[in-house]
Amino acid sequence: MKILAAQLVFAASALAFSTLASVPAMARSKTFHSPKVGGKMLDGCYSWPGPCKSKRQANAFCRRKGFDFAADFEASNEFGAYQAKRLGDGGVCTASCTVMQMVRCSTDEGDDDDDYGDED
């Protein structure tokens, strides 16, 4: 009797798994406003020297967050005393930097957007 019960549980589990595996993955996206890396603002440059306002930098940020790519991003030149992190060369800009204002990360071309504020 115990063997029959175990076989039924196994069969039910296998059926449930095969049903879930056949469901197509949903698009996932998330918008990061004023994105940060390690407590520092996200620089718009992937490495120095530029180019800045870089899709490559936005893509690298999204991959760090578990997404496939940056569907959209905004960057602007900022003046002041702060630190902005470059992901390509690991450097930090400390004045007159191009800074990412927003990065929208996605897993595919769909737009299932959750809008989030400042995240580290």
BELZIZI-V718126 format. One line per field, one symbol per residue. ss: DSSP state (2 for helix, 1 for strand, 0 for the rest). psi: psi as a letter, one per 20 degrees, with the letter a starting at -180 (. if undefined). burial: 1 if it has 16 or more other ideal C-beta (glycine too) atoms within 10 Angstrom, else 0. A space follows every 10 residues. Layout:
ss->???
psi->???
burial->???
//
This chain:
ss->0222222222 2222222222 2000000011 1110011001 1110000000 0000222222 2222000011 1111111100 0001100000 0110001111 1111110000 0011110000
psi->ghggghhggg ggggggghgh hipqpqqpqp poplqqokiq qoqiphrpqa qrlphggggg gghhjjrhro hqqpqrpqqa oapppphgjj rppiqlqppp hqpoqqhair nmppoqbpq.
burial->0000000000 0000000000 0000000111 1100111001 1111111000 0111001111 1100001011 1010100100 0001111000 0110001111 1111111000 0010000000
//
